[in-house]
Amino acid sequence: MSSSHARNTAAMRASPRCGARTRDGGACCAPAVHGKTRCRMHGGAARCGAPRGNRNARKDGRFSRDAVAERRAVRALLGETWDLLRELNSGE
């Protein structure tokens, strides 16, 4: 199945390439999306990436400032309790 038309691939070869690195450390050889520096697989596709304003971090409040402070206070209280128990047991 030979083709009689001439292949003009110069524009494809001259297009800018994705700036991402692959897992083995080499450069990604895919062409970058028009107007972007990454290919469609590395973040150049439309509507890709995390939502604006980091809405993912506000799903359950587990990492809110108050929740983290409460866990630290509970951990400190437990540490003091363990220290007291060790002190009482060593005194017997």
C-alpha positions in Angstrom: 0.0 0.0 0.0 2.2 2.8 -1.2 1.0 6.3 -1.4 1.6 8.6 -4.3 1.4 11.9 -2.4 4.4 13.5 -0.7 4.4 13.6 3.0 5.1 17.0 4.5 5.9 16.4 8.2 8.2 19.4 8.7 5.5 21.4 10.6 4.9 18.5 12.9 8.6 17.9 13.6 9.1 21.7 14.2 6.3 22.1 16.7 7.3 22.9 20.3 7.6 19.8 22.5 6.2 19.2 26.0 8.5 20.4 28.8 7.7 17.6 31.2 10.0 14.8 32.3 9.1 11.2 32.1 9.6 8.7 35.0 13.0 7.6 33.6 14.2 11.2 33.5 14.0 11.8 29.7 12.0 14.5 28.1 8.5 14.0 26.9 8.5 13.8 23.1 4.8 14.7 22.6 3.9 18.0 21.0 2.8 20.7 23.3 -0.8 21.9 23.1 -1.2 25.1 21.1 -0.4 28.1 23.4 0.8 26.0 26.3 4.1 24.4 27.3 2.7 20.9 28.1 1.2 18.1 26.0 -2.4 16.9 26.6 -1.1 14.1 28.9 1.0 16.4 31.1 -1.5 19.1 31.9 -2.0 21.0 28.6 -5.6 19.8 28.0 -8.5 22.1 28.6 -10.1 22.0 32.1 -7.4 19.9 33.6 -5.8 20.2 37.0 -7.1 21.0 40.4 -10.1 23.3 40.8 -9.4 27.0 41.5 -9.2 28.0 45.1 -8.1 24.6 46.4 -11.7 23.4 46.9 -10.3 19.8 47.4 -8.9 20.8 50.8 -12.3 21.8 52.2 -14.2 18.5 51.9 -14.3 17.3 55.5 -12.3 19.9 57.6 -9.8 17.3 58.8 -6.9 19.6 58.1 -8.5 22.8 59.1 -6.5 25.0 61.6 -9.0 24.2 64.4 -8.9 20.4 63.8 -5.1 20.3 63.7 -4.9 22.3 66.9 -7.4 20.0 68.6 -5.4 16.9 67.6 -2.2 18.5 68.9 -3.8 19.3 72.2 -5.2 15.8 72.6 -1.8 14.3 71.7 -0.1 16.5 74.3 -2.7 15.5 77.0 -2.1 11.8 76.2 1.6 12.3 76.5 1.2 13.9 79.9 -1.1 11.1 80.9 1.5 8.4 79.9 4.2 10.3 81.7 2.1 10.4 84.9 1.3 6.7 84.6 5.0 5.8 84.2 5.8 8.0 87.2 3.2 6.3 89.3 4.3 2.8 88.2 8.0 3.5 88.9 7.2 4.8 92.4 5.6 1.5 93.6 
